[in-house]
Amino acid sequence: MKWLKRIVGKGEIPSTVAFDEIDAWLETVAKSLFHGLSANADKLYSEISAIRERLKQKASTLQDADPKEDIPDTIMKIGLPNRDKVVKDIHSLTERISIPTQTDYKTVLSFYDATTSSTKFTLDKSAKTLYYVRSLFPDEVKEIDSDLKRLRVCLNLLIRPMKGKESKIKDLERVQEMVRGIKDILSEMEKEKEQINDNEKERSALESDVEAEENELRSIEEGEEWVRYKELEAELASRKRELNALESEISRLFSPIMKELKLLKKQDDSGRYTFTPEERRAVSSILSSPVQALGEDINAFLIAIENLVEADSSILKARKRDKTLNWIDHLLSAAELSTIKVKHEQLQSRIVKTSSKLSDMTIRKEIKEHEQSLGSRRRQLTRLQEGTARSNRHLISLEEELTNKNRLLLESVKMLAGKEIEVKFVFDDIAIGGDCASASSS
């Protein structure tokens, strides 16, 4: 920065600047463009401050002054209330005049705009009231008028160094806005890089956790307890398949008489025939579930239905009656039914025992917990990878935007300085357009 201070002392605009020193370079440009502004502002700030104090004092003097003698009552009635308004307006103006401590062009312009606006507002507001008050207090109003005029003169003198340089002020502000935009992009890029870095650290830790979880799960699955669990699980599945096949066979055994049983139940429900409780239970049980009926006293059910059909030849048509009786005889006489019943009970018993053994084993719960933990970590990994991909895409977009903004900045600094300017764009590990670029003529 020493080189910059030496150049500033000579009032020259440096032809080469690093981006991270461009704010100081812009200050140099501003001082070169508005030569003498600082000294001029210092001087006029002091005078404006003195005018402000005089206006305060003269407003107080006006408030306490006695009106001229021999003033008609009508003018007195108008003038005195208006004096209060003038005093109030002058005090309000002096309170709004806040003398800056800085003398850069932005501060000077801001102060000029604010104070000029306040002064104009006060004068516009007090123009008519001053007319009435002047008749009563001509000397006091004259002195206030004099200070207000001098205030306006001082304000005009304050911005004289900037007169005719409005386009340069716009160029300067445009460059400053571009610099802010580039800094915002750099800040956003830094955040994205930090996010990517954080994601990578978290990803590395998660991958280690996933590997450890997979090893633990593999160790459990290779253990004797899990092997035994899988054997029991396979056995249970096999028994259930056998049971389902057997129950399908049971349903097929009773299917030849199911239509006839439905006819019997329909006649009982309609009241055409009245069944005994035993007969009703026999018909309903088999219709509801032959498998469950088999588990009860199936022979008693079949005999009850047989007796019912034989007792009344009109309860079923002859063909259906003969078919039903013949099939019931077949079921009662065949060893198949009793064999199936025994096998069904044995299968159910084995299923209950195997299920009980499986439920007593905690290995399945342990495996599930590991699988859930592993799944959760893998989902986290996926989210991190997607987040990193988004950040990388955004980073590429920001780099493209940064390149465009840097190009526009080069064009603008040349326009501002009126000569070729070399700006060194080096941002940590990002070099835009090489190590440096210049605002050269195209």
Buried (B, 14 or more C-beta within 10 A) or exposed (E): EEEBEEBBEEEEBBEEBBBEBBBBBBBBBBBBBBEEBBEBBEBBBEBBEEBBEBBBEBBEBBBEBEBBEEEEEEBBEBBBEBBEBBBBBBBBBBEBBEEBEEBBBBEBBEBBEBBBEBBEBBBEBBEEBBEBBBBBBEEBBEBBBEBBEBBBEBBEBBBEBBEEBEEBBEBBEBBBEBBEBBBEBBEBBEEBBEBBEBBEEBBEEBBEBBEEBBEBBEEBBEEEBBEBBEEBBEBBEEBBEBBEEBBEBBEEBBEBBEEBBEBBBEBBEEEEBEBEEBBBBBBBBBBEBBBEBBBEEBEEBBBBBBEBBEEEEEBBEEEBBEBBBEBBEEBBEEEEBBEBBEBBEEBBEBBEEBBEBBEEBEBBEBBEEBEEBBEEBBEBBEEBEEBBEBBEEBBEEBBEBBBEBBBBBBBBBBBBBEEBBBBBBBBEEBEBBEEBBBBEEE
